[in-house]
Amino acid sequence: MSSELNQLHAEVRACVKCGLHATRTQAVPGVGPCPADIMIVGEAPGFNEDRQGEPFVGAAGKLLDTLLARIGLGRSDVYITNVLKCRPPQNRDPMPNEVESCSPYLARQLSMIKPKVVLILGRHALERLLPGQGSISRIHGSLVRRGDVAFVPLLHPAAALHNGALVADLEHDFDRVKAYLDKLLAPPPPPEPVPVPKQEAEQLRLL
């Protein structure tokens, strides 16, 4: 992890802007390599994340690990964070002022991580990263280009834990993510061989 990103994480842990520091156990800045081709952005830390200081370490995190393994990835391959860096009391929805307070940190993380693909987990992350794009229930699994970055909105693993019928949707969407990644992260084709001028080729044959 870069020293610049370490500094940002320290700023997040010291932040008192939105007031959630008063009820959190600790901040949860994010975890993973820097830079990284793939970045995952969720909504906010939950109970387990608040205790451990890492994103997606509870039941939703275990499901996320399973989904990543399904497409040949592990945590060491991706950078994971949330829109909010502190747990809202009782896991309530993020408030607009809290999202605004944390948004500069997320913007800086995107700038430092330089992802080629961003997986957006849940409606609150979708509203922050792709405002006006549509509801998560309508566009999940699709690919949205913004400049050099490809965004893929996905249902939040926690939603699938509450409604088991959504697990199949998530699995299908991650299969689509695999296809996107195979295309977007494929190495460039080798350069075309430089043709040998005809006269030179004939001279080579004579030798």
C-alpha positions in Angstrom: 0.0 0.0 0.0 1.3 3.4 -0.9 2.3 6.0 1.7 -0.2 8.4 0.2 -3.0 5.9 0.7 -1.8 5.2 4.3 -2.0 8.9 5.0 -5.5 9.0 3.7 -6.5 6.1 5.9 -5.0 7.9 8.9 -7.1 11.0 8.0 -10.2 8.9 7.8 -9.6 7.4 11.3 -9.1 10.9 12.7 -12.2 12.4 10.9 -15.0 13.9 13.0 -16.8 15.8 10.3 -20.1 14.0 10.2 -20.4 13.0 13.8 -20.4 9.3 13.4 -17.1 9.1 15.3 -19.2 9.6 18.5 -21.0 6.2 18.0 -18.5 4.1 16.0 -15.9 1.8 17.5 -13.4 2.6 14.8 -13.3 3.9 11.3 -13.1 1.5 8.3 -11.1 3.3 5.6 -10.6 0.4 3.2 -8.2 -2.5 2.4 -6.3 -3.9 -0.6 -3.5 -3.2 -3.0 -2.7 0.2 -4.5 -3.0 0.5 -7.4 -5.5 -2.1 -8.3 -7.4 -3.0 -11.5 -10.6 -3.7 -9.5 -12.2 -1.7 -6.8 -15.3 -2.6 -4.8 -17.4 0.1 -3.2 -20.1 -0.8 -0.7 -22.4 1.4 1.4 -21.2 1.5 5.0 -19.5 -0.7 7.6 -21.7 -3.0 9.7 -21.3 -4.4 13.2 -18.3 -6.7 12.5 -16.6 -4.2 10.3 -16.9 -1.6 13.0 -15.2 -4.0 15.5 -12.4 -5.2 13.2 -11.7 -2.0 11.2 -11.9 -3.8 7.8 -14.7 -3.7 5.2 -16.9 -6.8 4.5 -15.7 -9.1 7.3 -19.2 -10.2 8.5 -21.7 -12.5 6.8 -22.0 -10.3 3.8 -18.2 -10.4 3.5 -18.2 -14.1 3.5 -20.7 -14.1 0.6 -18.6 -11.6 -1.2 -15.5 -13.8 -0.8 -17.5 -16.7 -2.2 -18.6 -14.6 -5.2 -15.1 -13.4 -5.9 -13.8 -17.0 -5.7 -16.5 -17.9 -8.2 -14.7 -15.7 -10.8 -11.2 -16.6 -9.8 -10.4 -13.6 -7.5 -9.5 -13.2 -3.9 -9.3 -10.2 -1.5 -5.6 -9.7 -2.3 -6.7 -8.9 -5.9 -9.1 -6.0 -5.2 -9.3 -2.9 -3.1 -12.5 -2.8 -1.0 -14.0 0.3 0.7 -17.4 1.8 1.4 -19.1 5.2 0.7 -19.3 5.8 4.5 -16.2 5.0 6.5 -18.0 4.7 9.8 -20.9 2.5 10.9 -24.2 4.4 11.2 -26.0 3.6 14.5 -28.1 0.4 14.3 -26.9 0.0 10.7 -29.4 2.6 9.5 -29.2 4.1 6.0 -26.5 6.7 5.5 -27.7 10.3 5.9 -27.0 12.8 3.0 -24.7 14.9 5.2 -22.7 11.8 6.1 -22.3 10.8 2.5 -21.2 14.3 1.6 -18.6 14.3 4.4 -17.1 11.0 3.3 -17.3 11.7 -0.5 -13.9 13.5 -0.7 -12.2 10.4 0.8 -13.9 8.1 -1.8 -12.9 10.5 -4.6 -9.3 10.4 -3.4 -9.3 6.6 -3.1 -10.5 6.3 -6.7 -7.7 8.7 -7.8 -5.0 6.7 -5.9 -6.2 3.2 -6.7 -6.7 4.0 -10.4 -9.1 1.1 -11.0 -10.1 0.0 -14.4 -13.3 -1.6 -13.1 -15.4 -0.5 -10.1 -18.0 -3.0 -8.6 -20.7 -0.9 -7.0 -22.5 -2.8 -4.2 -26.0 -1.6 -3.3 -28.2 1.4 -4.0 -26.4 4.0 -1.8 -23.1 3.4 -3.5 -24.9 3.5 -6.8 -26.5 6.9 -6.0 -23.0 8.3 -5.0 -21.0 6.9 -7.9 -23.6 7.0 -10.7 -26.3 9.4 -9.7 -29.4 9.4 -11.9 -28.4 6.1 -13.6 -31.5 4.3 -12.4 -32.5 1.9 -9.6 -30.2 -0.9 -8.6 -33.0 -3.4 -9.1 -33.2 -2.4 -12.8 -29.5 -2.0 -13.8 -27.7 -4.5 -11.6 -25.2 -6.6 -13.7 -24.9 -4.0 -16.5 -21.7 -2.2 -17.4 -21.5 1.6 -17.4 -18.5 3.4 -18.9 -17.3 6.7 -17.4 -14.2 7.8 -19.1 -11.5 5.2 -18.6 -13.3 3.4 -15.8 -16.0 0.7 -16.2 -18.6 0.6 -13.4 -20.8 -2.5 -12.7 -23.7 -1.9 -10.3 -24.5 -5.1 -8.3 -27.0 -6.0 -5.6 -25.5 -5.8 -2.1 -24.5 -9.1 -0.6 -26.4 -8.1 2.6 -29.6 -7.8 0.6 -29.1 -11.3 -0.7 -28.7 -12.6 2.8 -32.0 -11.1 3.8 -33.7 -12.4 0.6 -32.3 -15.7 -0.5 -33.9 -15.4 -3.9 -31.4 -12.7 -4.7 -28.4 -15.0 -4.3 -28.9 -16.5 -7.8 -29.1 -13.0 -9.2 -25.8 -12.1 -7.6 -24.2 -15.3 -8.9 -25.4 -14.6 -12.4 -24.2 -11.0 -12.2 -20.8 -12.1 -11.0 -20.6 -14.4 -14.0 -21.2 -11.4 -16.1 -18.5 -9.5 -14.2 -16.1 -12.3 -15.1 -16.9 -11.8 -18.8 -16.4 -8.1 -18.5 -13.1 -8.5 -16.7 -11.8 -11.0 -19.3 -12.4 -8.4 -21.9 -11.4 -5.2 -20.1 -8.3 -6.6 -18.4 -7.0 -8.7 -21.3 -3.4 -8.0 -22.2 -3.0 -6.0 -25.4 -2.4 -8.1 -28.5 1.2 -8.5 -29.5 2.4 -6.0 -32.1 2.2 -6.9 -35.7 5.5 -8.2 -37.2 7.3 -5.6 -39.3 7.2 -6.9 -42.9 10.6 -7.5 -44.5 11.0 -5.5 -47.7 10.8 -7.7 -50.8 14.3 -6.9 -52.0 15.9 -7.7 -48.6 13.9 -10.9 -48.4 15.2 -12.0 -51.8 18.8 -11.3 -50.7 18.3 -13.4 -47.6 17.1 -16.3 -49.7 20.3 -16.0 -51.9 22.4 -16.3 -48.8 
